[in-house]
């Protein structure tokens, strides 16, 4: 026999209307009662009708994830699976589903977002990237649709969840400077991405604060955020001059650079940014805690959705802490 909402209410010791409000994620229900009802739903294997629920509550219980323009980035860069894992965990706890939006070009992506927003197919959007003057973000703003950016937003009125990438890159560069390295190169992915720009800014600040000259010939951006081949070619150009150490903006860039160094039997230490321990032979990495970025993004978006229903406009800006983790995969050339 199929489990009903009355069965859940009886097991949880509450009224059927309370179960309904828990399913709708009503803010009027306490956390304790929600946990009690959700446990009863789990014990009875009860799955509410999503379509009926959305008609009654005006919530779809679905959030949309907007991928970068090059979706290969999402599937191959280890940062994004970790973020998605954090979002998925938080969504599952709140009985939300996830809808992913992508497209082969800007027009397809715009159409997909328009369908999500205008058709009210999702309750809110998380943009998994940040770019200046993004027309997709502008559409959400114009429609007054709940969203946030996982990254840095130019406008002070856009909600976001991010690391302090300027400070993180400053610390990464200083990590090498404090070891006595003076000729430190910087390698990044797509220059148009705000994260690349911020990490470059942190790199420059570290050189300036330690009275080191900024040599633009030691700064390189590749055409893609994940293409090892590009960073391999960039590394080939960089090594035409003396280099003590290299700061890279992500593990994919580091992997391409390291491939060339190993091929040429060159021992130059690398530090990069990641959210899991890299499987490559580098000196250290900046742990940006992508799992927590994902969790916090979902939780913040739910608050934005709730505020929107109440007619409130609040800008949330949450910064997830980072830390440098030294690896024991290689010997530090600066050490005896």
Backbone torsions as a table, in degrees:
resi	resn	phi	psi	omega
1	UNK	NA	137.8	-177.5
2	UNK	-69.7	136.1	177.8
3	UNK	-70.6	136.8	-179.6
4	UNK	-113.2	170.4	179.5
5	UNK	-64.6	-27.3	178.2
6	UNK	-69.2	-35.4	177.4
7	UNK	-63.7	-41.1	179.0
8	UNK	-64.4	-44.0	-179.1
9	UNK	-61.8	-40.2	-179.4
10	UNK	-65.8	-45.3	-179.9
11	UNK	-65.7	-37.0	-178.8
12	UNK	-82.2	-14.5	-179.7
13	UNK	75.0	33.0	178.7
14	UNK	-131.2	177.1	179.2
15	UNK	-83.4	156.4	176.2
16	UNK	-57.8	-33.5	179.5
17	UNK	-66.9	-32.0	177.1
18	UNK	-67.9	-40.8	176.8
19	UNK	-59.5	-43.1	179.0
20	UNK	-59.4	-43.5	-179.0
21	UNK	-68.8	-31.9	175.7
22	UNK	-67.2	-42.8	177.3
23	UNK	-59.8	-35.8	179.2
24	UNK	-82.3	-1.4	-179.1
25	UNK	57.6	43.3	-178.8
26	UNK	-66.4	133.5	179.0
27	UNK	-69.6	-11.3	-179.2
28	UNK	-77.8	-11.4	-179.4
29	UNK	-96.7	134.5	-177.6
30	UNK	-68.5	157.1	177.8
31	UNK	-59.3	-40.5	-178.5
32	UNK	-61.1	-44.7	-179.8
33	UNK	-68.2	-40.3	177.8
34	UNK	-59.7	-44.7	-179.9
35	UNK	-63.4	-38.4	179.9
36	UNK	-63.9	-46.6	-178.8
37	UNK	-68.2	-42.1	-179.7
38	UNK	-65.3	-33.7	176.5
39	UNK	-67.4	-39.1	177.4
40	UNK	-64.2	-40.8	177.1
41	UNK	-60.9	-40.7	-179.6
42	UNK	-68.2	-43.5	-178.6
43	UNK	-63.8	-34.4	-177.9
44	UNK	-94.3	0.4	-178.2
45	UNK	56.0	44.9	-178.1
46	UNK	-92.3	128.2	179.2
47	UNK	-122.9	109.9	-178.7
48	UNK	-65.6	153.2	177.7
49	UNK	-74.5	110.3	-175.5
50	UNK	-64.2	-40.9	-178.1
51	UNK	-64.9	-45.0	179.4
52	UNK	-65.7	-39.0	-179.4
53	UNK	-62.3	-42.1	-177.8
54	UNK	-68.3	-32.1	178.6
55	UNK	-67.6	-38.8	-177.5
56	UNK	-77.3	-43.0	-171.0
57	UNK	-98.9	-13.5	-174.8
58	UNK	70.9	7.2	172.9
59	UNK	-100.4	139.6	176.1
60	UNK	-90.6	-17.9	-173.3
61	UNK	59.8	32.6	177.3
62	UNK	-132.6	138.1	172.0
63	UNK	-117.0	151.2	179.5
64	UNK	-102.7	137.2	174.8
65	UNK	-109.6	125.1	-179.4
66	UNK	-101.4	117.1	-177.1
67	UNK	-82.1	163.0	173.4
68	UNK	-60.2	162.4	-177.5
69	UNK	-59.5	-34.8	174.4
70	UNK	-97.7	97.9	-174.0
71	UNK	-66.8	-17.7	176.1
72	UNK	-60.1	-29.8	176.8
73	UNK	-57.0	-45.7	-176.9
74	UNK	-62.1	-42.3	-173.1
75	UNK	-82.7	-20.6	-174.9
76	UNK	-111.4	-27.2	179.6
77	UNK	-80.9	124.5	-175.2
78	UNK	-62.1	-16.7	178.5
79	UNK	-61.9	-45.2	-172.1
80	UNK	-70.2	-41.6	174.9
81	UNK	-58.5	-34.8	178.3
82	UNK	-68.5	-41.6	176.8
83	UNK	-62.1	-45.5	-179.8
84	UNK	-62.2	-37.4	177.4
85	UNK	-61.2	-43.8	178.5
86	UNK	-64.1	-43.4	178.1
87	UNK	-62.6	-44.4	-177.6
88	UNK	-63.4	-40.7	179.0
89	UNK	-62.5	-47.0	-179.7
90	UNK	-66.4	-38.5	179.9
91	UNK	-65.2	-41.9	-179.9
92	UNK	-62.7	-38.5	179.0
93	UNK	-62.7	-28.7	-178.3
94	UNK	-106.4	12.4	177.1
95	UNK	59.0	43.3	176.3
96	UNK	-107.2	149.5	172.9
97	UNK	-103.6	165.7	-177.9
98	UNK	-123.4	135.5	175.1
99	UNK	-120.7	126.4	-177.5
100	UNK	-98.3	133.3	-179.9
101	UNK	-115.5	132.1	176.9
102	UNK	-151.7	-173.8	-180.0
103	UNK	177.5	155.3	-176.4
104	UNK	-77.7	-16.6	177.7
105	UNK	-149.4	175.5	-175.5
106	UNK	-62.4	-36.4	-179.8
107	UNK	-64.1	-45.0	178.4
108	UNK	-63.8	-40.6	179.8
109	UNK	-65.6	-40.2	178.1
110	UNK	-63.6	-41.1	178.8
111	UNK	-64.1	-41.9	-179.7
112	UNK	-63.9	-43.9	179.3
113	UNK	-67.2	-39.3	178.5
114	UNK	-59.9	-41.8	178.9
115	UNK	-64.3	-40.8	178.3
116	UNK	-63.0	-47.2	-173.9
117	UNK	-76.5	-56.0	-176.1
118	UNK	-68.7	-32.1	178.4
119	UNK	-86.0	-0.1	-179.1
120	UNK	49.6	44.9	179.5
121	UNK	-80.9	-17.7	177.7
122	UNK	-133.9	160.8	179.0
123	UNK	-86.1	-22.8	-179.1
124	UNK	-170.2	172.2	-175.9
125	UNK	-126.5	143.9	168.6
126	UNK	-118.7	119.4	175.3
127	UNK	-87.2	119.7	-174.9
128	UNK	-87.7	27.7	-179.8
129	UNK	-163.6	171.6	177.4
130	UNK	-141.7	123.8	176.8
131	UNK	-136.5	144.8	178.8
132	UNK	-64.6	143.4	174.1
133	UNK	54.8	44.0	-179.1
134	UNK	-75.7	119.0	-179.0
135	UNK	-65.5	-25.8	178.6
136	UNK	-70.8	-40.4	175.8
137	UNK	-65.7	-40.0	179.5
138	UNK	-61.2	-37.4	178.1
139	UNK	-61.8	-44.9	179.3
140	UNK	-62.6	-38.1	178.2
141	UNK	-64.7	-47.0	-178.5
142	UNK	-63.0	-35.1	-179.9
143	UNK	-83.5	-4.8	-176.2
144	UNK	55.2	44.7	-176.3
145	UNK	-98.3	138.8	-178.4
146	UNK	-61.6	128.0	177.7
147	UNK	-160.3	165.8	169.3
148	UNK	-147.6	165.1	178.5
149	UNK	-110.9	131.7	171.0
150	UNK	-89.2	91.1	-172.9
151	UNK	148.7	-166.2	-176.5
152	UNK	-98.5	134.2	179.0
153	UNK	-108.1	139.9	179.9
154	UNK	-68.8	-38.7	-178.4
155	UNK	-79.2	135.9	177.6
156	UNK	-73.6	-3.7	-177.3
157	UNK	-104.0	10.4	178.8
158	UNK	-106.6	129.8	178.8
159	UNK	-72.3	146.2	-178.4
160	UNK	-154.1	160.8	169.2
161	UNK	-130.6	129.7	-173.1
162	UNK	-160.8	170.5	164.9
163	UNK	-90.0	167.1	168.7
164	UNK	-87.9	86.3	-172.5
165	UNK	-70.2	-27.7	176.3
166	UNK	-66.0	-48.7	179.5
167	UNK	-65.2	-39.3	-179.7
168	UNK	-62.7	-43.0	179.0
169	UNK	-69.8	-34.7	175.6
170	UNK	-59.0	-46.9	-178.9
171	UNK	-68.1	-37.3	179.2
172	UNK	-63.8	-43.5	179.2
173	UNK	-68.3	-41.6	178.8
174	UNK	-64.1	-30.2	177.6
175	UNK	-55.9	-43.3	178.3
176	UNK	-74.8	-40.3	-178.8
177	UNK	-60.8	-40.9	-179.8
178	UNK	-67.6	-16.5	175.6
179	UNK	-89.3	-1.9	176.5
180	UNK	101.2	0.4	178.7
181	UNK	-75.8	139.1	-178.5
182	UNK	-120.3	-27.5	-179.2
183	UNK	-103.9	84.8	-173.3
184	UNK	-107.7	120.4	179.5
185	UNK	-87.7	159.8	178.1
186	UNK	-128.7	125.1	178.8
187	UNK	-124.6	128.7	-177.6
188	UNK	-130.8	170.5	175.0
189	UNK	-87.2	-134.8	-176.6
190	UNK	-59.8	120.7	-177.5
191	UNK	-67.3	-23.0	-177.8
192	UNK	-74.1	-20.2	-179.8
193	UNK	-74.2	136.8	-178.6
194	UNK	-61.2	-35.8	-178.9
195	UNK	-62.3	-37.0	177.4
196	UNK	-66.3	-41.9	-179.5
197	UNK	-65.0	-41.8	-178.8
198	UNK	-67.2	-41.7	-179.7
199	UNK	-68.8	-31.4	174.5
200	UNK	-67.4	-40.1	178.6
201	UNK	-62.3	-40.9	178.2
202	UNK	-65.8	-38.6	176.3
203	UNK	-60.1	-47.2	-179.9
204	UNK	-63.8	-41.0	179.8
205	UNK	-62.2	-38.7	-179.6
206	UNK	-65.5	-42.9	178.2
207	UNK	-61.6	-44.6	-178.2
208	UNK	-63.0	-45.0	-176.7
209	UNK	-69.0	-20.4	177.9
210	UNK	-103.7	15.0	177.9
211	UNK	56.9	39.6	176.5
212	UNK	-106.3	142.4	-177.9
213	UNK	-72.8	135.4	174.7
214	UNK	-86.8	113.3	178.6
215	UNK	-103.0	107.5	-176.1
216	UNK	-61.5	-23.3	179.1
217	UNK	-70.0	-13.1	178.2
218	UNK	-98.9	11.2	178.5
219	UNK	-116.2	122.1	-177.6
220	UNK	-135.4	137.8	173.3
221	UNK	-115.0	136.6	176.3
222	UNK	-93.0	165.9	-175.0
223	UNK	-77.5	-13.7	179.7
224	UNK	-135.0	159.9	-176.6
225	UNK	-83.1	-14.4	-174.7
226	UNK	-129.0	-7.3	-169.5
227	UNK	-76.0	108.0	179.7
228	UNK	-62.6	-34.0	-179.5
229	UNK	-59.4	-40.1	179.8
230	UNK	-65.2	-46.6	-178.8
231	UNK	-69.9	-28.7	173.6
232	UNK	-60.4	-46.9	179.6
233	UNK	-67.1	-38.5	178.4
234	UNK	-63.5	-42.0	180.0
235	UNK	-62.5	-36.4	178.6
236	UNK	-60.6	-38.4	178.6
237	UNK	-73.2	-39.9	-177.1
238	UNK	-64.0	-36.5	-175.0
239	UNK	-76.4	5.9	173.9
240	UNK	-77.8	-4.2	178.2
241	UNK	-131.8	162.3	-179.0
242	UNK	-65.7	129.0	178.9
243	UNK	-134.3	131.3	178.7
244	UNK	-91.5	-37.8	-173.5
245	UNK	-158.1	166.1	-176.4
246	UNK	-136.2	130.9	171.3
247	UNK	-102.1	121.8	177.1
248	UNK	-116.5	152.5	-172.8
249	UNK	-86.0	-13.8	175.6
250	UNK	-161.9	167.4	-173.7
251	UNK	-66.8	-29.5	179.7
252	UNK	-67.9	-41.6	175.6
253	UNK	-64.1	-43.0	179.6
254	UNK	-61.8	-37.9	-178.0
255	UNK	-64.5	-43.1	178.5
256	UNK	-65.5	-41.5	178.5
257	UNK	-62.8	-44.3	-178.2
258	UNK	-65.5	-33.7	178.9
259	UNK	-60.1	-42.3	179.2
260	UNK	-69.7	-41.7	-179.0
261	UNK	-61.1	-42.6	179.7
262	UNK	-66.8	-38.8	179.5
263	UNK	-61.7	-36.3	-179.3
264	UNK	-93.0	3.1	-179.8
265	UNK	58.3	42.0	178.5
266	UNK	-104.0	136.2	-177.7
267	UNK	-110.5	88.8	-180.0
268	UNK	-122.9	122.6	-177.5
269	UNK	-68.3	146.1	-178.9
270	UNK	-127.7	141.2	167.9
271	UNK	-123.7	141.6	-177.7
272	UNK	-139.5	-175.1	179.2
273	UNK	-115.5	134.1	179.4
274	UNK	-160.9	174.2	178.1
275	UNK	-119.2	-6.1	173.1
276	UNK	-133.3	161.6	-179.6
277	UNK	-62.2	118.0	-178.9
278	UNK	-62.8	147.8	-179.6
279	UNK	-94.3	21.7	-179.6
280	UNK	-116.9	160.4	-173.2
281	UNK	-84.8	80.6	178.2
282	UNK	-121.8	166.1	-174.1
283	UNK	-76.3	-41.2	-175.3
284	UNK	-161.4	167.2	173.5
285	UNK	-145.5	156.2	176.1
286	UNK	-92.4	113.0	179.4
287	UNK	-78.4	110.5	-176.9
288	UNK	-94.6	2.6	172.2
289	UNK	55.3	59.5	-177.5
290	UNK	-62.7	-31.3	179.1
291	UNK	-60.1	-46.3	179.3
292	UNK	-70.4	-33.8	174.1
293	UNK	-56.5	-44.2	179.5
294	UNK	-65.8	-46.7	-179.5
295	UNK	-61.0	-47.1	-178.0
296	UNK	-66.3	-34.3	178.0
297	UNK	-61.4	-45.7	-179.5
298	UNK	-65.1	-47.2	-179.0
299	UNK	-60.3	-41.1	179.8
300	UNK	-67.7	-40.1	178.3
301	UNK	-62.1	-39.7	177.7
302	UNK	-60.0	-39.1	178.3
303	UNK	-66.2	-39.5	178.3
304	UNK	-63.6	-41.2	178.4
305	UNK	-62.7	-44.4	178.9
306	UNK	-63.5	-42.8	177.9
307	UNK	-60.7	-40.8	-178.7
308	UNK	-63.0	-40.7	178.2
309	UNK	-63.5	-31.2	-179.6
310	UNK	-89.2	3.0	179.4
311	UNK	76.6	18.8	-179.5
312	UNK	-101.6	149.6	175.8
313	UNK	-125.2	106.9	-179.1
314	UNK	-124.8	135.0	178.2
315	UNK	-98.3	119.3	-179.2
316	UNK	-105.3	134.8	178.3
317	UNK	-135.9	105.9	-176.8
318	UNK	-113.4	129.0	179.7
319	UNK	-108.1	123.2	179.6
320	UNK	-91.3	129.2	-176.6
321	UNK	-68.0	155.4	179.1
322	UNK	-124.9	168.8	175.1
323	UNK	-156.4	150.2	177.8
324	UNK	-89.3	130.2	179.4
325	UNK	-118.4	120.0	178.8
326	UNK	-81.9	135.2	-179.8
327	UNK	-100.1	155.4	-179.7
328	UNK	-107.3	23.0	-177.4
329	UNK	-77.9	-23.4	-174.5
330	UNK	-140.3	160.5	175.6
331	UNK	-84.7	138.0	177.9
332	UNK	-76.2	116.3	-179.2
333	UNK	-60.4	-19.8	-179.6
334	UNK	-80.5	-12.5	-178.7
335	UNK	-96.5	146.7	-179.0
336	UNK	-69.3	NA	NA
